[in-house]
Amino acid sequence: KKVSAGCYQYLPQVQPKKEYEISFYVKLDNVKKLEKKWSGFYIRFDYGNGKCQYFPPMPVQMDGSCNWTGFKFRVKTPEDFNKNKKAYLEQMIVSG
């Protein structure tokens, strides 16, 4: 049985052509990957210009179990950031 949950955070203060650090902690408990589909835990950074970036970088998605673990990624926003729609971060977990 597929189970998924996520949340969005819009980013009105984030500016084009700037460098940012994305950091987060995650704790997993028996997250199972689905066959032939993206699953597990990941964060999607939608730039609002039709492009996005994933953390950890795709095709890696976190699965299994782990205690609280910290991650940090650096990203530079593109010139056309927020051009077509509001940019956002999405935390997603999909398990089977």
C-alpha positions in Angstrom: 0.0 0.0 0.0 1.4 3.4 -1.0 1.4 6.1 1.7 2.6 9.6 1.0 2.7 12.9 2.9 4.3 16.3 2.3 4.3 19.9 3.1 5.2 23.1 1.2 6.9 26.3 2.2 6.8 29.3 -0.1 9.9 31.4 -0.3 9.0 35.1 -0.7 12.3 36.4 0.7 14.6 34.3 -1.6 16.1 36.4 -4.4 17.4 35.5 -7.9 21.2 35.0 -8.5 22.0 34.5 -4.8 23.6 31.5 -3.0 21.7 29.9 -0.1 22.2 26.9 2.2 19.4 24.4 2.6 19.7 22.5 5.8 17.4 20.0 7.5 17.2 17.1 9.9 15.4 13.9 9.1 14.4 10.8 11.1 13.1 7.8 9.2 11.3 4.7 10.6 10.9 1.8 8.1 10.4 3.8 5.0 10.1 1.4 2.0 10.9 2.3 -1.6 8.3 1.6 -4.2 9.3 -0.3 -7.4 9.8 1.7 -10.5 8.7 5.0 -8.9 10.4 7.8 -6.9 9.9 7.1 -3.3 11.4 7.5 0.1 12.2 10.9 1.6 13.3 13.9 -0.4 13.1 17.7 -0.6 12.1 19.4 -3.9 13.1 23.0 -4.4 10.8 24.4 -7.1 12.4 27.6 -8.6 9.1 28.9 -10.0 10.5 28.9 -13.5 9.6 25.4 -14.6 12.8 23.9 -13.1 13.5 22.3 -9.8 16.3 20.7 -7.8 16.1 17.7 -5.4 17.8 17.1 -2.1 19.5 14.6 -1.8 20.2 14.9 -5.5 18.1 12.5 -7.7 18.0 9.6 -8.3 18.9 9.2 -4.6 16.0 9.0 -2.1 16.4 8.1 1.5 14.7 5.0 2.7 14.9 2.6 5.6 15.3 3.8 9.2 17.7 6.3 10.8 17.9 8.5 13.8 17.9 12.3 13.5 20.5 13.1 10.9 21.5 16.6 9.6 22.0 17.5 5.9 23.3 20.7 4.3 23.2 21.7 0.6 24.3 24.9 -1.1 22.3 26.2 -4.1 22.5 29.3 -6.3 19.1 30.5 -7.5 18.8 31.2 -11.2 18.2 34.6 -12.8 14.6 33.7 -13.7 13.8 32.5 -10.1 10.1 33.1 -9.3 9.4 34.0 -13.0 6.3 31.9 -13.7 4.9 31.1 -10.2 5.8 31.3 -6.5 9.0 29.3 -5.6 8.7 26.8 -2.8 10.4 23.9 -0.9 8.4 20.7 -0.7 9.3 18.0 1.8 7.9 14.6 0.6 7.8 11.1 1.9 6.4 8.3 -0.2 6.5 4.7 1.2 5.1 1.4 0.2 
